[in-house]
């Protein structure tokens, strides 16, 4: 924050501890950090607060109980949306949002940079975000790519890549650096470390499963499900093949004949998984990638399958 104040204002701003704050009641200290901010010859009380738990009416009442009447108070937040900024300005409460806005009316300073929208971190990844993330997990450490190259490589639109990267940024899984006219995307870590950090947000890639009559083009689809898991473990695979296809490619197929497996005596059909992203883009050795495979089997409550998945992930060479 000091760099922002000094570089923006051209003043020698300094921050020093305020020991008096340690004697405040807990309700005045909880979720806040008090310091003394010196801007030129003006000394202020700087209160760093969490915008998610901050209440402006409560704060205004509490100011009457703080021994700060002889000093100006300045709030400091990491982020503020437009409504929060407007409310503070209308109440004439000085505040600073580093790299974004300074509102210090007692010094005649009101500066605002172009605001970036603060995107809330998603609870789960979208299909496009997971596809991009998987590429970073499987690539060597230090690998980076331009957004435009990710779009070409993964057959995604520029808009889908931008939104997906924003999701990954919000979850602090990637960083984006502007170089010239291009945005370069880099992962915060690599391999197993990135996978473990991202796992709570990853989704089951399978949208739908159905049994369909065999067709020649299915031979080019990667193996999936328990059928693929058997190639990575000692699990005995099912007699019926399981293949994966993207929902986009599935929609392009004509004349698909669905089969009721409970009423079919022959084995001229397969189990087809329709995926939310293209499994071919990550396929290895004629099968879907191991992370997507593990995610697709999470909902199967079978000890044999669970043990085989664990065996596959433990034996995977990151």
BALOBA-1460 file (C-alpha; in Angstrom, 3 decimals):
// residues 318
<rec num="1" residu="x" x="0.000" y="0.000" z="0.000"/>
<rec num="2" residu="x" x="2.853" y="2.386" z="0.797"/>
<rec num="3" residu="x" x="4.292" y="1.970" z="-2.687"/>
<rec num="4" residu="x" x="0.889" y="2.819" z="-4.127"/>
<rec num="5" residu="x" x="0.533" y="5.952" z="-1.990"/>
<rec num="6" residu="x" x="4.063" y="7.142" z="-2.606"/>
<rec num="7" residu="x" x="4.098" y="6.409" z="-6.329"/>
<rec num="8" residu="x" x="0.602" y="7.805" z="-6.885"/>
<rec num="9" residu="x" x="0.752" y="10.849" z="-4.627"/>
<rec num="10" residu="x" x="4.460" y="11.581" z="-4.798"/>
<rec num="11" residu="x" x="4.510" y="11.922" z="-0.994"/>
<rec num="12" residu="x" x="6.674" y="10.251" z="1.619"/>
<rec num="13" residu="x" x="3.931" y="8.241" z="3.313"/>
<rec num="14" residu="x" x="4.891" y="6.075" z="6.278"/>
<rec num="15" residu="x" x="3.115" y="3.579" z="8.497"/>
<rec num="16" residu="x" x="3.949" y="2.958" z="12.141"/>
<rec num="17" residu="x" x="2.391" y="0.681" z="14.800"/>
<rec num="18" residu="x" x="-0.297" y="2.084" z="17.109"/>
<rec num="19" residu="x" x="0.141" y="0.426" z="20.500"/>
<rec num="20" residu="x" x="-2.987" y="2.041" z="21.904"/>
<rec num="21" residu="x" x="-5.159" y="-0.170" z="19.683"/>
<rec num="22" residu="x" x="-4.100" y="-3.258" z="21.644"/>
<rec num="23" residu="x" x="-6.198" y="-2.034" z="24.586"/>
<rec num="24" residu="x" x="-9.398" y="-1.734" z="22.549"/>
<rec num="25" residu="x" x="-12.307" y="-4.097" z="23.312"/>
<rec num="26" residu="x" x="-12.386" y="-7.262" z="21.203"/>
<rec num="27" residu="x" x="-15.390" y="-6.108" z="19.130"/>
<rec num="28" residu="x" x="-13.351" y="-3.080" z="17.977"/>
<rec num="29" residu="x" x="-10.260" y="-5.172" z="17.156"/>
<rec num="30" residu="x" x="-11.884" y="-8.221" z="15.583"/>
<rec num="31" residu="x" x="-11.162" y="-8.394" z="11.846"/>
<rec num="32" residu="x" x="-9.265" y="-5.085" z="11.858"/>
<rec num="33" residu="x" x="-5.689" y="-3.903" z="12.024"/>
<rec num="34" residu="x" x="-4.889" y="-0.435" z="13.385"/>
<rec num="35" residu="x" x="-1.797" y="1.582" z="12.438"/>
<rec num="36" residu="x" x="-0.724" y="5.218" z="12.228"/>
<rec num="37" residu="x" x="-0.450" y="6.563" z="8.694"/>
<rec num="38" residu="x" x="1.730" y="9.636" z="8.135"/>
<rec num="39" residu="x" x="1.164" y="11.535" z="4.895"/>
<rec num="40" residu="x" x="3.391" y="14.573" z="4.839"/>
<rec num="41" residu="x" x="2.719" y="16.364" z="8.132"/>
<rec num="42" residu="x" x="-0.706" y="14.772" z="8.623"/>
<rec num="43" residu="x" x="-1.065" y="11.823" z="10.981"/>
<rec num="44" residu="x" x="-4.067" y="9.522" z="10.496"/>
<rec num="45" residu="x" x="-5.363" y="6.332" z="12.030"/>
<rec num="46" residu="x" x="-5.295" y="3.631" z="9.355"/>
<rec num="47" residu="x" x="-7.825" y="0.825" z="9.832"/>
<rec num="48" residu="x" x="-7.354" y="-2.186" z="7.585"/>
<rec num="49" residu="x" x="-10.709" y="-3.995" z="7.390"/>
<rec num="50" residu="x" x="-12.308" y="-6.942" z="5.613"/>
<rec num="51" residu="x" x="-14.938" y="-5.678" z="3.189"/>
<rec num="52" residu="x" x="-16.871" y="-8.964" z="3.469"/>
<rec num="53" residu="x" x="-17.614" y="-8.490" z="7.182"/>
<rec num="54" residu="x" x="-17.610" y="-4.677" z="7.308"/>
<rec num="55" residu="x" x="-20.732" y="-2.723" z="8.314"/>
<rec num="56" residu="x" x="-20.734" y="1.013" z="7.600"/>
<rec num="57" residu="x" x="-23.523" y="1.908" z="10.113"/>
<rec num="58" residu="x" x="-21.773" y="-0.079" z="12.869"/>
<rec num="59" residu="x" x="-18.440" y="1.528" z="12.011"/>
<rec num="60" residu="x" x="-19.858" y="5.052" z="12.218"/>
<rec num="61" residu="x" x="-21.291" y="4.306" z="15.697"/>
<rec num="62" residu="x" x="-18.022" y="2.776" z="16.847"/>
<rec num="63" residu="x" x="-16.022" y="5.827" z="15.815"/>
<rec num="64" residu="x" x="-17.671" y="7.760" z="18.656"/>
<rec num="65" residu="x" x="-16.139" y="5.281" z="21.126"/>
<rec num="66" residu="x" x="-12.623" y="5.338" z="19.702"/>
<rec num="67" residu="x" x="-10.037" y="7.785" z="21.106"/>
<rec num="68" residu="x" x="-9.295" y="9.142" z="17.634"/>
<rec num="69" residu="x" x="-11.182" y="12.426" z="17.681"/>
<rec num="70" residu="x" x="-7.973" y="14.408" z="17.275"/>
<rec num="71" residu="x" x="-6.952" y="12.381" z="14.211"/>
<rec num="72" residu="x" x="-8.507" y="11.560" z="10.870"/>
<rec num="73" residu="x" x="-9.401" y="7.895" z="10.340"/>
<rec num="74" residu="x" x="-8.770" y="6.173" z="7.015"/>
<rec num="75" residu="x" x="-10.174" y="2.764" z="6.090"/>
<rec num="76" residu="x" x="-8.185" y="0.391" z="3.892"/>
<rec num="77" residu="x" x="-9.817" y="-2.436" z="1.916"/>
<rec num="78" residu="x" x="-8.438" y="-4.979" z="-0.552"/>
<rec num="79" residu="x" x="-11.483" y="-4.693" z="-2.838"/>
<rec num="80" residu="x" x="-14.650" y="-2.605" z="-3.046"/>
<rec num="81" residu="x" x="-17.487" y="-2.748" z="-5.541"/>
<rec num="82" residu="x" x="-19.134" y="0.384" z="-6.944"/>
<rec num="83" residu="x" x="-21.983" y="0.419" z="-4.390"/>
<rec num="84" residu="x" x="-19.586" y="0.090" z="-1.460"/>
<rec num="85" residu="x" x="-17.410" y="2.942" z="-2.745"/>
<rec num="86" residu="x" x="-20.466" y="5.142" z="-3.283"/>
<rec num="87" residu="x" x="-21.726" y="4.486" z="0.269"/>
<rec num="88" residu="x" x="-18.365" y="5.454" z="1.803"/>
<rec num="89" residu="x" x="-18.125" y="8.614" z="-0.271"/>
<rec num="90" residu="x" x="-21.688" y="9.665" z="0.603"/>
<rec num="91" residu="x" x="-20.840" y="9.177" z="4.290"/>
<rec num="92" residu="x" x="-17.578" y="11.101" z="3.722"/>
<rec num="93" residu="x" x="-15.557" y="8.240" z="5.189"/>
<rec num="94" residu="x" x="-11.947" y="8.379" z="3.915"/>
<rec num="95" residu="x" x="-10.675" y="5.139" z="2.414"/>
<rec num="96" residu="x" x="-7.911" y="3.609" z="0.312"/>
<rec num="97" residu="x" x="-8.104" y="0.631" z="-2.045"/>
<rec num="98" residu="x" x="-4.490" y="-0.057" z="-3.121"/>
<rec num="99" residu="x" x="-3.977" y="0.081" z="-6.892"/>
<rec num="100" residu="x" x="-7.568" y="1.233" z="-7.300"/>
<rec num="101" residu="x" x="-8.804" y="4.325" z="-5.435"/>
<rec num="102" residu="x" x="-7.851" y="6.935" z="-2.842"/>
<rec num="103" residu="x" x="-10.515" y="9.058" z="-1.138"/>
<rec num="104" residu="x" x="-8.961" y="11.462" z="1.384"/>
<rec num="105" residu="x" x="-11.209" y="14.538" z="1.357"/>
<rec num="106" residu="x" x="-9.483" y="16.106" z="4.390"/>
<rec num="107" residu="x" x="-6.365" y="16.386" z="2.192"/>
<rec num="108" residu="x" x="-8.318" y="17.283" z="-0.946"/>
<rec num="109" residu="x" x="-7.290" y="13.999" z="-2.582"/>
<rec num="110" residu="x" x="-9.747" y="11.956" z="-4.630"/>
<rec num="111" residu="x" x="-8.146" y="9.642" z="-7.162"/>
<rec num="112" residu="x" x="-9.673" y="6.698" z="-8.975"/>
<rec num="113" residu="x" x="-8.076" y="4.382" z="-11.472"/>
<rec num="114" residu="x" x="-10.026" y="2.355" z="-13.966"/>
<rec num="115" residu="x" x="-11.752" y="-0.257" z="-11.836"/>
<rec num="116" residu="x" x="-11.430" y="-3.939" z="-12.584"/>
<rec num="117" residu="x" x="-14.520" y="-5.972" z="-11.882"/>
<rec num="118" residu="x" x="-14.013" y="-8.262" z="-8.924"/>
<rec num="119" residu="x" x="-15.129" y="-11.701" z="-9.995"/>
<rec num="120" residu="x" x="-16.246" y="-13.999" z="-7.224"/>
<rec num="121" residu="x" x="-14.348" y="-17.270" z="-7.096"/>
<rec num="122" residu="x" x="-16.514" y="-20.117" z="-8.457"/>
<rec num="123" residu="x" x="-17.387" y="-23.112" z="-6.293"/>
<rec num="124" residu="x" x="-16.760" y="-25.449" z="-9.234"/>
<rec num="125" residu="x" x="-14.920" y="-25.072" z="-12.521"/>
<rec num="126" residu="x" x="-16.681" y="-24.785" z="-15.827"/>
<rec num="127" residu="x" x="-15.876" y="-27.380" z="-18.475"/>
<rec num="128" residu="x" x="-13.649" y="-24.947" z="-20.410"/>
<rec num="129" residu="x" x="-11.764" y="-23.905" z="-17.265"/>
<rec num="130" residu="x" x="-11.133" y="-27.533" z="-16.310"/>
<rec num="131" residu="x" x="-9.918" y="-28.363" z="-19.807"/>
<rec num="132" residu="x" x="-7.421" y="-25.483" z="-19.700"/>
<rec num="133" residu="x" x="-6.321" y="-26.388" z="-16.186"/>
<rec num="134" residu="x" x="-5.706" y="-30.026" z="-17.149"/>
<rec num="135" residu="x" x="-3.411" y="-28.870" z="-19.928"/>
<rec num="136" residu="x" x="-1.349" y="-26.925" z="-17.398"/>
<rec num="137" residu="x" x="-1.230" y="-29.915" z="-15.044"/>
<rec num="138" residu="x" x="0.053" y="-32.222" z="-17.777"/>
<rec num="139" residu="x" x="2.559" y="-29.737" z="-19.223"/>
<rec num="140" residu="x" x="6.080" y="-29.320" z="-17.733"/>
<rec num="141" residu="x" x="6.637" y="-26.828" z="-14.912"/>
<rec num="142" residu="x" x="7.022" y="-23.268" z="-16.185"/>
<rec num="143" residu="x" x="4.913" y="-23.827" z="-19.291"/>
<rec num="144" residu="x" x="2.817" y="-20.843" z="-20.299"/>
<rec num="145" residu="x" x="0.606" y="-19.956" z="-23.233"/>
<rec num="146" residu="x" x="-1.121" y="-16.990" z="-24.791"/>
<rec num="147" residu="x" x="-4.882" y="-16.917" z="-24.560"/>
<rec num="148" residu="x" x="-5.127" y="-16.912" z="-28.352"/>
<rec num="149" residu="x" x="-2.986" y="-20.074" z="-28.520"/>
<rec num="150" residu="x" x="-5.091" y="-21.810" z="-25.881"/>
<rec num="151" residu="x" x="-8.191" y="-21.029" z="-27.938"/>
<rec num="152" residu="x" x="-6.657" y="-22.574" z="-31.073"/>
<rec num="153" residu="x" x="-5.211" y="-25.571" z="-29.288"/>
<rec num="154" residu="x" x="-8.434" y="-26.457" z="-27.475"/>
<rec num="155" residu="x" x="-10.913" y="-25.374" z="-30.176"/>
<rec num="156" residu="x" x="-12.502" y="-22.836" z="-27.824"/>
<rec num="157" residu="x" x="-13.771" y="-19.371" z="-28.619"/>
<rec num="158" residu="x" x="-11.745" y="-16.380" z="-27.413"/>
<rec num="159" residu="x" x="-14.644" y="-15.451" z="-25.094"/>
<rec num="160" residu="x" x="-14.740" y="-18.934" z="-23.542"/>
<rec num="161" residu="x" x="-10.987" y="-18.851" z="-22.905"/>
<rec num="162" residu="x" x="-11.202" y="-15.393" z="-21.323"/>
<rec num="163" residu="x" x="-14.015" y="-16.466" z="-18.991"/>
<rec num="164" residu="x" x="-12.296" y="-19.744" z="-18.130"/>
<rec num="165" residu="x" x="-9.015" y="-17.996" z="-17.323"/>
<rec num="166" residu="x" x="-10.898" y="-15.516" z="-15.108"/>
<rec num="167" residu="x" x="-12.304" y="-18.472" z="-13.158"/>
<rec num="168" residu="x" x="-8.835" y="-19.945" z="-12.720"/>
<rec num="169" residu="x" x="-7.455" y="-16.548" z="-11.691"/>
<rec num="170" residu="x" x="-10.201" y="-16.098" z="-9.101"/>
<rec num="171" residu="x" x="-9.235" y="-19.461" z="-7.591"/>
<rec num="172" residu="x" x="-5.549" y="-18.438" z="-7.689"/>
<rec num="173" residu="x" x="-4.640" y="-21.371" z="-9.930"/>
<rec num="174" residu="x" x="-3.155" y="-19.275" z="-12.752"/>
<rec num="175" residu="x" x="-1.704" y="-15.829" z="-13.258"/>
<rec num="176" residu="x" x="-2.024" y="-13.620" z="-16.326"/>
<rec num="177" residu="x" x="0.674" y="-11.243" z="-17.500"/>
<rec num="178" residu="x" x="0.193" y="-8.709" z="-20.249"/>
<rec num="179" residu="x" x="3.096" y="-8.715" z="-22.715"/>
<rec num="180" residu="x" x="2.695" y="-6.393" z="-25.672"/>
<rec num="181" residu="x" x="-0.712" y="-7.134" z="-27.138"/>
<rec num="182" residu="x" x="-0.993" y="-10.639" z="-25.712"/>
<rec num="183" residu="x" x="-2.071" y="-12.094" z="-22.368"/>
<rec num="184" residu="x" x="0.243" y="-14.881" z="-21.217"/>
<rec num="185" residu="x" x="-1.288" y="-17.429" z="-18.851"/>
<rec num="186" residu="x" x="0.892" y="-19.338" z="-16.368"/>
<rec num="187" residu="x" x="-0.034" y="-21.851" z="-13.666"/>
<rec num="188" residu="x" x="0.878" y="-21.100" z="-10.046"/>
<rec num="189" residu="x" x="2.431" y="-24.580" z="-9.709"/>
<rec num="190" residu="x" x="2.715" y="-27.733" z="-11.774"/>
<rec num="191" residu="x" x="1.867" y="-31.430" z="-11.882"/>
<rec num="192" residu="x" x="0.666" y="-33.063" z="-8.689"/>
<rec num="193" residu="x" x="0.880" y="-29.830" z="-6.680"/>
<rec num="194" residu="x" x="-1.450" y="-28.012" z="-9.087"/>
<rec num="195" residu="x" x="-3.782" y="-31.012" z="-9.245"/>
<rec num="196" residu="x" x="-4.134" y="-31.193" z="-5.454"/>
<rec num="197" residu="x" x="-4.755" y="-27.452" z="-5.211"/>
<rec num="198" residu="x" x="-7.438" y="-27.611" z="-7.908"/>
<rec num="199" residu="x" x="-9.105" y="-30.901" z="-6.929"/>
<rec num="200" residu="x" x="-11.840" y="-29.377" z="-4.680"/>
<rec num="201" residu="x" x="-13.087" y="-27.342" z="-7.659"/>
<rec num="202" residu="x" x="-12.906" y="-29.999" z="-10.374"/>
<rec num="203" residu="x" x="-16.036" y="-31.491" z="-11.924"/>
<rec num="204" residu="x" x="-17.185" y="-34.837" z="-13.266"/>
<rec num="205" residu="x" x="-16.619" y="-34.457" z="-17.037"/>
<rec num="206" residu="x" x="-19.456" y="-36.848" z="-17.927"/>
<rec num="207" residu="x" x="-22.757" y="-35.228" z="-18.814"/>
<rec num="208" residu="x" x="-24.644" y="-38.378" z="-19.771"/>
<rec num="209" residu="x" x="-24.186" y="-42.129" z="-20.244"/>
<rec num="210" residu="x" x="-26.166" y="-44.300" z="-22.651"/>
<rec num="211" residu="x" x="-25.917" y="-47.657" z="-24.366"/>
<rec num="212" residu="x" x="-25.835" y="-47.411" z="-28.148"/>
<rec num="213" residu="x" x="-25.495" y="-49.791" z="-31.067"/>
<rec num="214" residu="x" x="-21.871" y="-50.161" z="-32.226"/>
<rec num="215" residu="x" x="-20.764" y="-48.079" z="-35.189"/>
<rec num="216" residu="x" x="-17.427" y="-47.950" z="-37.071"/>
<rec num="217" residu="x" x="-16.635" y="-44.358" z="-36.015"/>
<rec num="218" residu="x" x="-16.763" y="-45.350" z="-32.333"/>
<rec num="219" residu="x" x="-13.428" y="-47.111" z="-32.804"/>
<rec num="220" residu="x" x="-11.719" y="-43.705" z="-32.852"/>
<rec num="221" residu="x" x="-13.228" y="-42.609" z="-29.526"/>
<rec num="222" residu="x" x="-10.979" y="-42.981" z="-26.449"/>
<rec num="223" residu="x" x="-11.722" y="-45.681" z="-23.878"/>
<rec num="224" residu="x" x="-13.444" y="-44.467" z="-20.704"/>
<rec num="225" residu="x" x="-15.111" y="-45.605" z="-17.487"/>
<rec num="226" residu="x" x="-14.305" y="-48.941" z="-15.839"/>
<rec num="227" residu="x" x="-13.264" y="-50.256" z="-19.256"/>
<rec num="228" residu="x" x="-10.381" y="-47.729" z="-19.310"/>
<rec num="229" residu="x" x="-9.685" y="-48.118" z="-15.586"/>
<rec num="230" residu="x" x="-8.908" y="-51.803" z="-16.137"/>
<rec num="231" residu="x" x="-5.903" y="-50.795" z="-18.271"/>
<rec num="232" residu="x" x="-4.452" y="-48.819" z="-15.341"/>
<rec num="233" residu="x" x="-5.057" y="-51.354" z="-12.564"/>
<rec num="234" residu="x" x="-5.711" y="-55.015" z="-11.741"/>
<rec num="235" residu="x" x="-9.460" y="-54.455" z="-11.977"/>
<rec num="236" residu="x" x="-11.253" y="-56.904" z="-14.226"/>
<rec num="237" residu="x" x="-12.812" y="-54.786" z="-16.937"/>
<rec num="238" residu="x" x="-16.437" y="-55.097" z="-18.031"/>
<rec num="239" residu="x" x="-17.309" y="-57.116" z="-21.126"/>
<rec num="240" residu="x" x="-19.022" y="-54.088" z="-22.689"/>
<rec num="241" residu="x" x="-16.728" y="-51.406" z="-24.093"/>
<rec num="242" residu="x" x="-17.032" y="-47.842" z="-22.798"/>
<rec num="243" residu="x" x="-16.060" y="-44.916" z="-25.006"/>
<rec num="244" residu="x" x="-16.071" y="-41.134" z="-24.493"/>
<rec num="245" residu="x" x="-17.163" y="-38.423" z="-26.914"/>
<rec num="246" residu="x" x="-17.633" y="-34.683" z="-26.586"/>
<rec num="247" residu="x" x="-21.214" y="-33.442" z="-26.546"/>
<rec num="248" residu="x" x="-20.413" y="-31.335" z="-29.618"/>
<rec num="249" residu="x" x="-19.262" y="-34.363" z="-31.618"/>
<rec num="250" residu="x" x="-22.155" y="-36.468" z="-30.311"/>
<rec num="251" residu="x" x="-24.649" y="-33.918" z="-31.646"/>
<rec num="252" residu="x" x="-23.059" y="-34.210" z="-35.079"/>
<rec num="253" residu="x" x="-23.665" y="-37.969" z="-35.219"/>
<rec num="254" residu="x" x="-26.785" y="-39.060" z="-37.033"/>
<rec num="255" residu="x" x="-28.818" y="-42.208" z="-36.639"/>
<rec num="256" residu="x" x="-27.573" y="-43.156" z="-33.167"/>
<rec num="257" residu="x" x="-29.556" y="-46.165" z="-31.926"/>
<rec num="258" residu="x" x="-29.973" y="-46.392" z="-28.180"/>
<rec num="259" residu="x" x="-30.076" y="-49.835" z="-26.578"/>
<rec num="260" residu="x" x="-31.738" y="-51.052" z="-23.385"/>
<rec num="261" residu="x" x="-28.960" y="-53.262" z="-22.006"/>
<rec num="262" residu="x" x="-31.391" y="-55.113" z="-19.741"/>
<rec num="263" residu="x" x="-33.280" y="-56.347" z="-22.811"/>
<rec num="264" residu="x" x="-30.387" y="-57.056" z="-25.169"/>
<rec num="265" residu="x" x="-29.036" y="-60.616" z="-25.446"/>
<rec num="266" residu="x" x="-26.236" y="-59.722" z="-27.835"/>
<rec num="267" residu="x" x="-23.149" y="-57.564" z="-27.223"/>
<rec num="268" residu="x" x="-23.267" y="-55.457" z="-30.353"/>
<rec num="269" residu="x" x="-23.459" y="-52.233" z="-28.326"/>
<rec num="270" residu="x" x="-21.210" y="-50.060" z="-26.183"/>
<rec num="271" residu="x" x="-21.590" y="-47.704" z="-23.228"/>
<rec num="272" residu="x" x="-21.106" y="-44.181" z="-24.546"/>
<rec num="273" residu="x" x="-20.145" y="-41.344" z="-22.225"/>
<rec num="274" residu="x" x="-20.984" y="-37.851" z="-23.462"/>
<rec num="275" residu="x" x="-18.399" y="-35.447" z="-22.053"/>
<rec num="276" residu="x" x="-18.621" y="-31.737" z="-21.268"/>
<rec num="277" residu="x" x="-15.246" y="-31.184" z="-22.956"/>
<rec num="278" residu="x" x="-13.507" y="-33.063" z="-25.763"/>
<rec num="279" residu="x" x="-11.774" y="-36.156" z="-24.296"/>
<rec num="280" residu="x" x="-9.693" y="-36.576" z="-27.442"/>
<rec num="281" residu="x" x="-7.711" y="-33.431" z="-26.599"/>
<rec num="282" residu="x" x="-6.246" y="-35.105" z="-23.511"/>
<rec num="283" residu="x" x="-6.398" y="-38.779" z="-24.520"/>
<rec num="284" residu="x" x="-3.352" y="-40.990" z="-24.058"/>
<rec num="285" residu="x" x="-2.801" y="-44.567" z="-25.270"/>
<rec num="286" residu="x" x="-6.323" y="-44.756" z="-26.718"/>
<rec num="287" residu="x" x="-7.880" y="-43.855" z="-23.360"/>
<rec num="288" residu="x" x="-9.063" y="-40.698" z="-21.626"/>
<rec num="289" residu="x" x="-6.579" y="-38.882" z="-19.361"/>
<rec num="290" residu="x" x="-6.170" y="-40.273" z="-15.854"/>
<rec num="291" residu="x" x="-7.429" y="-37.219" z="-13.926"/>
<rec num="292" residu="x" x="-10.625" y="-36.957" z="-15.956"/>
<rec num="293" residu="x" x="-11.054" y="-40.720" z="-15.670"/>
<rec num="294" residu="x" x="-10.749" y="-40.565" z="-11.877"/>
<rec num="295" residu="x" x="-13.225" y="-37.683" z="-11.732"/>
<rec num="296" residu="x" x="-15.709" y="-39.529" z="-13.939"/>
<rec num="297" residu="x" x="-15.691" y="-42.523" z="-11.549"/>
<rec num="298" residu="x" x="-16.138" y="-40.593" z="-8.300"/>
<rec num="299" residu="x" x="-19.888" y="-41.236" z="-8.196"/>
<rec num="300" residu="x" x="-19.538" y="-45.030" z="-8.445"/>
<rec num="301" residu="x" x="-19.896" y="-46.522" z="-4.958"/>
<rec num="302" residu="x" x="-17.995" y="-49.744" z="-5.503"/>
<rec num="303" residu="x" x="-14.998" y="-50.647" z="-3.340"/>
<rec num="304" residu="x" x="-13.278" y="-52.404" z="-6.232"/>
<rec num="305" residu="x" x="-13.552" y="-49.304" z="-8.418"/>
<rec num="306" residu="x" x="-12.547" y="-46.948" z="-5.601"/>
<rec num="307" residu="x" x="-9.460" y="-49.058" z="-4.850"/>
<rec num="308" residu="x" x="-8.515" y="-49.253" z="-8.527"/>
<rec num="309" residu="x" x="-8.837" y="-45.464" z="-8.918"/>
<rec num="310" residu="x" x="-6.644" y="-44.943" z="-5.838"/>
<rec num="311" residu="x" x="-4.102" y="-47.400" z="-7.258"/>
<rec num="312" residu="x" x="-4.107" y="-45.572" z="-10.605"/>
<rec num="313" residu="x" x="-3.567" y="-42.124" z="-9.056"/>
<rec num="314" residu="x" x="-0.859" y="-43.340" z="-6.673"/>
<rec num="315" residu="x" x="1.004" y="-45.024" z="-9.505"/>
<rec num="316" residu="x" x="0.743" y="-42.080" z="-11.909"/>
<rec num="317" residu="x" x="4.101" y="-40.508" z="-12.724"/>
<rec num="318" residu="x" x="3.608" y="-36.753" z="-12.489"/>
